[in-house]
Amino acid sequence: AVRGLDSLVNDGGGELEIRKQAVFALSQRPDEEGGPALIRIARTHRHPELRKQALFWLGQSGDPRALTLFEEILR
């Protein structure tokens, strides 16, 4: 499921709302599945709105990897 959702997020021709829903769906996966994808989106995705969504959902997750990402960003 994560691979398909990640593919939707990275579909440059896809509608933004669908891509944002894919980011949300990734946030609903267990941390070990969705977390790495959300972190990659937050760090590297070209679309700022999708990066913002990924950061928001990471902040809600309680995943310790998300805390590490926020610390890196704040430094």
Backbone as CSV, one residue per row, in Angstrom:
resi,resn,N_x,N_y,N_z,CA_x,CA_y,CA_z,C_x,C_y,C_z
1,ALA,0.825,-1.197,0.000,0.000,0.000,0.000,0.865,1.256,0.000
2,VAL,1.969,1.229,0.756,2.821,2.415,0.858,3.428,2.753,-0.491
3,ARG,3.836,1.759,-1.232,4.438,2.007,-2.544,3.447,2.709,-3.480
4,GLY,2.193,2.263,-3.481,1.178,2.884,-4.317,0.870,4.306,-3.892
5,LEU,0.779,4.525,-2.581,0.511,5.869,-2.077,1.672,6.807,-2.392
6,ASP,2.885,6.306,-2.228,4.072,7.101,-2.540,4.084,7.468,-4.022
7,SER,3.674,6.536,-4.852,3.602,6.795,-6.287,2.592,7.904,-6.591
8,LEU,1.456,7.893,-5.912,0.451,8.953,-6.096,1.001,10.312,-5.688
9,VAL,1.698,10.356,-4.558,2.265,11.619,-4.079,3.243,12.185,-5.094
10,ASN,4.009,11.317,-5.716,5.055,11.758,-6.642,4.579,11.915,-8.067
11,ASP,3.288,11.714,-8.314,2.733,11.884,-9.657,2.602,13.372,-9.954
12,GLY,3.590,13.915,-10.636,3.621,15.345,-10.924,2.427,15.852,-11.707
13,GLY,1.754,14.977,-12.435,0.594,15.400,-13.214,-0.717,15.210,-12.483
14,GLY,-0.652,14.620,-11.290,-1.875,14.341,-10.542,-2.431,15.579,-9.863
15,GLU,-3.712,15.516,-9.544,-4.360,16.625,-8.832,-3.765,16.773,-7.442
16,LEU,-3.586,18.002,-7.006,-2.993,18.284,-5.705,-3.809,17.665,-4.575
17,GLU,-5.120,17.751,-4.633,-5.963,17.212,-3.553,-5.786,15.706,-3.415
18,ILE,-5.677,15.008,-4.515,-5.464,13.558,-4.466,-4.100,13.263,-3.866
19,ARG,-3.116,14.032,-4.248,-1.768,13.840,-3.718,-1.734,14.130,-2.217
20,LYS,-2.473,15.162,-1.758,-2.548,15.462,-0.329,-3.256,14.333,0.417
21,GLN,-4.277,13.750,-0.183,-4.967,12.623,0.443,-4.050,11.407,0.549
22,ALA,-3.165,11.237,-0.432,-2.194,10.140,-0.365,-1.220,10.364,0.796
23,VAL,-0.822,11.615,1.032,0.037,11.924,2.178,-0.710,11.581,3.470
24,PHE,-1.966,11.975,3.548,-2.774,11.632,4.726,-2.847,10.117,4.908
25,ALA,-3.101,9.400,3.824,-3.202,7.939,3.911,-1.888,7.331,4.405
26,LEU,-0.770,7.887,3.982,0.524,7.416,4.490,0.614,7.625,5.999
27,SER,0.035,8.728,6.476,0.088,9.018,7.916,-0.749,8.026,8.718
28,GLN,-1.678,7.357,8.076,-2.540,6.400,8.765,-1.935,5.002,8.807
29,ARG,-0.870,4.779,8.055,-0.170,3.507,8.088,0.646,3.423,9.380
30,PRO,0.978,2.223,9.815,1.855,2.110,10.992,3.156,2.881,10.764
31,ASP,3.723,3.412,11.852,4.916,4.262,11.753,6.036,3.626,10.950
32,GLU,6.250,2.319,11.125,7.344,1.668,10.411,7.096,1.594,8.904
33,GLU,5.853,1.759,8.479,5.536,1.747,7.050,5.457,3.164,6.490
34,GLY,4.623,3.998,7.083,4.379,5.333,6.547,5.425,6.358,6.938
35,GLY,6.049,6.183,8.089,7.026,7.152,8.589,8.157,7.463,7.632
36,PRO,8.859,6.445,7.132,9.964,6.736,6.209,9.512,7.483,4.945
37,ALA,8.342,7.129,4.426,7.835,7.816,3.229,7.517,9.275,3.551
38,LEU,6.881,9.522,4.694,6.555,10.897,5.076,7.813,11.721,5.312
39,ILE,8.814,11.119,5.918,10.067,11.831,6.156,10.730,12.183,4.835
40,ARG,10.723,11.251,3.884,11.314,11.530,2.579,10.557,12.648,1.862
41,ILE,9.223,12.623,1.941,8.415,13.677,1.318,8.733,15.024,1.975
42,ALA,8.790,15.039,3.307,9.058,16.288,4.036,10.431,16.858,3.695
43,ARG,11.396,15.989,3.462,12.756,16.453,3.178,12.982,16.844,1.724
44,THR,12.371,16.139,0.800,12.825,16.265,-0.585,11.765,16.593,-1.623
45,HIS,10.492,16.544,-1.275,9.480,16.745,-2.328,9.531,18.161,-2.867
46,ARG,9.305,18.296,-4.155,9.382,19.607,-4.806,8.192,20.507,-4.482
47,HIS,7.057,19.927,-4.178,5.855,20.732,-3.945,5.772,21.134,-2.467
48,PRO,5.810,22.432,-2.153,5.821,22.872,-0.752,4.573,22.463,0.032
49,GLU,3.431,22.407,-0.613,2.204,22.031,0.095,2.266,20.572,0.558
50,LEU,2.859,19.717,-0.252,2.982,18.311,0.135,4.021,18.137,1.235
51,ARG,5.101,18.918,1.172,6.083,18.895,2.266,5.414,19.342,3.567
52,LYS,4.613,20.398,3.478,3.910,20.924,4.651,2.971,19.868,5.241
53,GLN,2.226,19.180,4.392,1.311,18.135,4.855,2.071,17.009,5.535
54,ALA,3.186,16.598,4.940,3.982,15.523,5.519,4.512,15.931,6.890
55,LEU,4.993,17.160,7.015,5.487,17.642,8.305,4.370,17.682,9.346
56,PHE,3.201,18.128,8.945,2.064,18.174,9.867,1.765,16.782,10.404
57,TRP,1.621,15.812,9.497,1.262,14.462,9.938,2.387,13.802,10.725
58,LEU,3.625,14.108,10.401,4.734,13.601,11.205,4.665,14.161,12.620
59,GLY,4.285,15.421,12.739,4.146,16.042,14.051,3.058,15.396,14.891
60,GLN,2.076,14.825,14.257,0.980,14.160,14.960,1.308,12.713,15.309
61,SER,2.353,12.181,14.705,2.599,10.742,14.777,3.212,10.252,16.077
62,GLY,4.049,11.054,16.708,4.771,10.572,17.870,5.940,9.662,17.515
63,ASP,6.238,9.537,16.243,7.357,8.714,15.764,8.668,9.408,16.144
64,PRO,9.572,8.717,16.833,10.833,9.361,17.236,11.674,9.834,16.043
65,ARG,11.524,9.195,14.897,12.251,9.648,13.702,11.766,11.026,13.275
66,ALA,10.483,11.314,13.525,9.943,12.632,13.201,10.585,13.692,14.082
67,LEU,10.765,13.388,15.346,11.420,14.323,16.261,12.838,14.622,15.791
68,THR,13.534,13.603,15.346,14.893,13.790,14.811,14.857,14.721,13.607
69,LEU,13.879,14.532,12.726,13.742,15.408,11.551,13.489,16.843,11.979
70,PHE,12.608,17.066,12.933,12.315,18.426,13.392,13.540,19.074,14.025
71,GLU,14.300,18.292,14.754,15.539,18.824,15.326,16.518,19.242,14.225
72,GLU,16.630,18.418,13.185,17.510,18.760,12.052,17.050,20.037,11.381
73,ILE,15.769,20.178,11.177,15.219,21.361,10.508,15.487,22.612,11.339
74,LEU,15.332,22.498,12.651,15.489,23.660,13.522,16.952,24.064,13.710
75,ARG,17.855,23.184,13.418,19.274,23.530,13.521,19.675,24.248,12.285
